Amino acid sequence: MTIVKRFIAGAVCPRCGEMDTLKMYRDESREYRECVRCDFSDSMALDGSDQPEGELDTRVNRGGKVELEPAQPLNFVANPGSTKH
């Protein structure tokens, strides 16, 4: 049996957050998803009976300190030539 892997249009990977990188395929009893950018993969029984084991490791809930770049404030000045207030 040849397995045909198809991309899921518009799908966002739950691990890396990239759009249009998930592909899916099936066998007789399971449906599989894989991301082509990161190492994410999962599967589910076709009858929907599987429940995820624990929390999925995503870019949001990973541990570690997040480094933010300092933000520069923007000052908006009204057009001095304008007569409307």
N, CA and C atoms as a LAMMPS dump frame, in Angstrom:
ITEM: TIMESTEP
0
ITEM: NUMBER OF ATOMS
255
ITEM: BOX BOUNDS ff ff ff
-5.0000000000000000e+02 5.0000000000000000e+02
-5.0000000000000000e+02 5.0000000000000000e+02
-5.0000000000000000e+02 5.0000000000000000e+02
ITEM: ATOMS id mol type element x y z
1 1 1 N 0.833 -1.185 0
2 1 2 C 0 0 0
3 1 3 C 0.875 1.244 0
4 2 1 N 0.636 2.139 -0.921
5 2 2 C 1.388 3.383 -1.014
6 2 3 C 0.756 4.433 -0.111
7 3 1 N 1.581 5.078 0.696
8 3 2 C 1.088 6.129 1.586
9 3 3 C 1.222 7.465 0.868
10 4 1 N 0.119 8.203 0.792
11 4 2 C 0.11 9.521 0.167
12 4 3 C 0.066 10.56 1.275
13 5 1 N 1.103 11.409 1.332
14 5 2 C 1.153 12.482 2.324
15 5 3 C 0.702 13.77 1.654
16 6 1 N -0.23 14.482 2.323
17 6 2 C -0.784 15.709 1.763
18 6 3 C -0.62 16.847 2.75
19 7 1 N -0.337 18.046 2.222
20 7 2 C -0.246 19.223 3.071
21 7 3 C -1.648 19.689 3.45
22 8 1 N -1.781 20.234 4.653
23 8 2 C -3.045 20.767 5.145
24 8 3 C -2.997 22.278 4.935
25 9 1 N -3.749 22.795 3.976
26 9 2 C -3.715 24.218 3.634
27 9 3 C -4.206 25.069 4.801
28 10 1 N -3.413 26.063 5.156
29 10 2 C -3.788 27.004 6.199
30 10 3 C -3.56 26.524 7.613
31 11 1 N -3.105 25.292 7.791
32 11 2 C -2.882 24.758 9.138
33 11 3 C -1.606 25.342 9.726
34 12 1 N -1.635 25.602 11.035
35 12 2 C -0.492 26.146 11.766
36 12 3 C 0.06 25.059 12.674
37 13 1 N 1.355 24.853 12.632
38 13 2 C 1.992 23.841 13.482
39 13 3 C 1.862 24.262 14.939
40 14 1 N 1.396 23.372 15.814
41 14 2 C 1.266 23.727 17.228
42 14 3 C 2.606 23.9 17.935
43 15 1 N 3.672 23.393 17.384
44 15 2 C 4.971 23.525 18.046
45 15 3 C 5.733 24.761 17.584
46 16 1 N 5.941 24.928 16.276
47 16 2 C 6.773 26.041 15.8
48 16 3 C 5.958 27.256 15.35
49 17 1 N 4.648 27.091 15.148
50 17 2 C 3.792 28.21 14.779
51 17 3 C 3.837 28.6 13.316
52 18 1 N 4.511 27.821 12.48
53 18 2 C 4.59 28.123 11.047
54 18 3 C 3.33 27.637 10.324
55 19 1 N 2.868 28.435 9.385
56 19 2 C 1.681 28.072 8.616
57 19 3 C 2.078 27.28 7.375
58 20 1 N 1.214 26.39 6.958
59 20 2 C 1.373 25.578 5.742
60 20 3 C 2.602 24.67 5.781
61 21 1 N 2.926 24.129 6.959
62 21 2 C 4.048 23.197 7.065
63 21 3 C 3.6 21.816 7.532
64 22 1 N 2.306 21.632 7.81
65 22 2 C 1.807 20.346 8.28
66 22 3 C 1.363 19.468 7.116
67 23 1 N 1.754 18.217 7.178
68 23 2 C 1.262 17.241 6.213
69 23 3 C 0.6 16.106 6.985
70 24 1 N -0.353 15.454 6.365
71 24 2 C -1.069 14.364 7.027
72 24 3 C -1.149 13.162 6.112
73 25 1 N -1.291 12.008 6.729
74 25 2 C -1.484 10.757 5.996
75 25 3 C -2.188 9.773 6.905
76 26 1 N -2.728 8.72 6.325
77 26 2 C -3.495 7.706 7.065
78 26 3 C -2.995 6.318 6.741
79 27 1 N -3.224 5.417 7.696
80 27 2 C -3.125 3.99 7.394
81 27 3 C -4.485 3.392 7.74
82 28 1 N -4.58 2.104 7.939
83 28 2 C -5.887 1.481 8.165
84 28 3 C -6.545 1.915 9.468
85 29 1 N -5.756 2.266 10.48
86 29 2 C -6.343 2.537 11.789
87 29 3 C -6.014 3.905 12.373
88 30 1 N -5.042 4.62 11.825
89 30 2 C -4.603 5.879 12.425
90 30 3 C -4.451 6.977 11.378
91 31 1 N -4.51 8.225 11.853
92 31 2 C -4.253 9.4 11.04
93 31 3 C -3.051 10.113 11.655
94 32 1 N -2.095 10.532 10.844
95 32 2 C -0.85 11.113 11.335
96 32 3 C -0.694 12.534 10.813
97 33 1 N -0.064 13.403 11.649
98 33 2 C 0.309 14.756 11.233
99 33 3 C 1.796 14.931 11.5
100 34 1 N 2.488 15.62 10.579
101 34 2 C 3.916 15.898 10.736
102 34 3 C 4.193 17.31 10.233
103 35 1 N 5.135 17.991 10.886
104 35 2 C 5.575 19.303 10.427
105 35 3 C 6.892 19.134 9.674
106 36 1 N 7.023 19.814 8.534
107 36 2 C 8.248 19.71 7.75
108 36 3 C 9.326 20.686 8.236
109 37 1 N 9.004 21.608 9.143
110 37 2 C 9.973 22.575 9.661
111 37 3 C 10.591 22.131 10.978
112 38 1 N 9.792 21.558 11.857
113 38 2 C 10.313 21.13 13.158
114 38 3 C 10.05 19.63 13.307
115 39 1 N 10.309 19.087 14.472
116 39 2 C 10.163 17.636 14.659
117 39 3 C 8.793 17.247 15.213
118 40 1 N 7.792 18.106 15.083
119 40 2 C 6.458 17.805 15.593
120 40 3 C 5.814 16.68 14.794
121 41 1 N 5.199 15.756 15.501
122 41 2 C 4.363 14.729 14.879
123 41 3 C 3.394 14.213 15.92
124 42 1 N 2.217 13.836 15.496
125 42 2 C 1.257 13.188 16.377
126 42 3 C 0.36 12.289 15.542
127 43 1 N -0.421 11.484 16.237
128 43 2 C -1.333 10.587 15.545
129 43 3 C -2.608 10.451 16.356
130 44 1 N -3.636 9.981 15.684
131 44 2 C -4.931 9.828 16.324
132 44 3 C -5.635 8.644 15.676
133 45 1 N -6.333 7.874 16.494
134 45 2 C -7.119 6.766 15.959
135 45 3 C -8.243 7.346 15.103
136 46 1 N -8.597 6.663 14.048
137 46 2 C -9.629 7.168 13.148
138 46 3 C -10.995 7.268 13.815
139 47 1 N -11.2 6.507 14.884
140 47 2 C -12.475 6.622 15.596
141 47 3 C -12.459 7.749 16.624
142 48 1 N -11.326 8.479 16.754
143 48 2 C -11.239 9.622 17.659
144 48 3 C -11.056 9.258 19.114
145 49 1 N -10.676 8.032 19.422
146 49 2 C -10.608 7.59 20.815
147 49 3 C -9.347 8.018 21.554
148 50 1 N -8.292 8.428 20.851
149 50 2 C -7.048 8.814 21.523
150 50 3 C -7.178 10.164 22.209
151 51 1 N -6.582 10.276 23.359
152 51 2 C -6.466 11.536 24.076
153 51 3 C -4.982 11.86 24.178
154 52 1 N -4.59 13.133 24.084
155 52 2 C -3.178 13.463 24.189
156 52 3 C -2.633 13.113 25.572
157 53 1 N -1.379 12.677 25.592
158 53 2 C -0.732 12.335 26.857
159 53 3 C 0.007 13.558 27.37
160 54 1 N -0.531 14.202 28.404
161 54 2 C 0.11 15.386 28.96
162 54 3 C -0.067 16.588 28.044
163 55 1 N 0.631 17.639 28.374
164 55 2 C 0.536 18.861 27.594
165 55 3 C 1.555 18.844 26.468
166 56 1 N 1.154 19.285 25.292
167 56 2 C 2.025 19.341 24.134
168 56 3 C 3.042 20.454 24.335
169 57 1 N 4.323 20.177 24.081
170 57 2 C 5.374 21.172 24.191
171 57 3 C 5.273 22.109 22.996
172 58 1 N 4.955 23.381 23.254
173 58 2 C 4.791 24.359 22.189
174 58 3 C 5.754 25.521 22.396
175 59 1 N 5.783 26.44 21.446
176 59 2 C 6.662 27.601 21.566
177 59 3 C 6.206 28.524 22.696
178 60 1 N 4.958 28.406 23.13
179 60 2 C 4.423 29.276 24.169
180 60 3 C 4.752 28.764 25.569
181 61 1 N 4.665 27.456 25.79
182 61 2 C 4.828 26.945 27.143
183 61 3 C 6.213 26.382 27.434
184 62 1 N 7.166 26.54 26.535
185 62 2 C 8.531 26.087 26.805
186 62 3 C 9.145 26.968 27.879
187 63 1 N 9.968 26.35 28.713
188 63 2 C 10.649 27.106 29.759
189 63 3 C 11.742 27.973 29.179
190 64 1 N 12.283 28.811 30.015
191 64 2 C 13.388 29.66 29.58
192 64 3 C 13.003 31.12 29.583
193 65 1 N 14.026 31.951 29.654
194 65 2 C 13.818 33.385 29.685
195 65 3 C 13.674 33.92 28.264
196 66 1 N 12.736 34.824 28.068
197 66 2 C 12.516 35.437 26.768
198 66 3 C 13.229 36.783 26.754
199 67 1 N 14.11 36.963 25.788
200 67 2 C 14.835 38.221 25.647
201 67 3 C 14.072 39.127 24.68
202 68 1 N 13.694 40.305 25.141
203 68 2 C 12.996 41.268 24.304
204 68 3 C 13.935 42.412 23.964
205 69 1 N 13.85 42.884 22.734
206 69 2 C 14.644 44.036 22.343
207 69 3 C 14.01 45.289 22.924
208 70 1 N 14.831 46.263 23.323
209 70 2 C 14.247 47.505 23.859
210 70 3 C 13.429 48.21 22.788
211 71 1 N 12.282 48.71 23.183
212 71 2 C 11.378 49.386 22.245
213 71 3 C 11.652 50.876 22.249
214 72 1 N 11.566 51.495 21.089
215 72 2 C 11.75 52.936 20.989
216 72 3 C 10.371 53.583 20.934
217 73 1 N 10.111 54.554 21.822
218 73 2 C 8.786 55.189 21.804
219 73 3 C 8.596 56.021 20.537
220 74 1 N 7.366 56.076 20.085
221 74 2 C 7.014 56.892 18.927
222 74 3 C 6.257 58.118 19.395
223 75 1 N 6.647 59.283 18.896
224 75 2 C 5.966 60.531 19.235
225 75 3 C 5.197 61.001 18.015
226 76 1 N 3.899 61.153 18.165
227 76 2 C 3.059 61.633 17.085
228 76 3 C 2.778 63.106 17.327
229 77 1 N 3.109 63.93 16.339
230 77 2 C 2.901 65.372 16.44
231 77 3 C 1.869 65.747 15.391
232 78 1 N 0.889 66.549 15.813
233 78 2 C -0.141 66.995 14.873
234 78 3 C 0.49 67.834 13.777
235 79 1 N -0.098 67.782 12.596
236 79 2 C 0.397 68.563 11.461
237 79 3 C 0.295 70.047 11.809
238 80 1 N 1.414 70.774 11.879
239 80 2 C 1.338 72.184 12.28
240 80 3 C 0.59 73.059 11.268
241 81 1 N 0.465 72.626 10.031
242 81 2 C -0.245 73.419 9.024
243 81 3 C -1.725 73.149 8.985
244 82 1 N -2.217 72.245 9.805
245 82 2 C -3.622 71.872 9.788
246 82 3 C -4.452 72.881 10.577
247 83 1 N -5.643 73.204 10.07
248 83 2 C -6.521 74.141 10.77
249 83 3 C -7.586 73.42 11.552
250 84 1 N -7.734 72.102 11.37
251 84 2 C -8.733 71.332 12.1
252 84 3 C -8.136 70.888 13.428
253 85 1 N -8.979 70.793 14.434
254 85 2 C -8.551 70.313 15.751
255 85 3 C -9.35 69.139 16.16
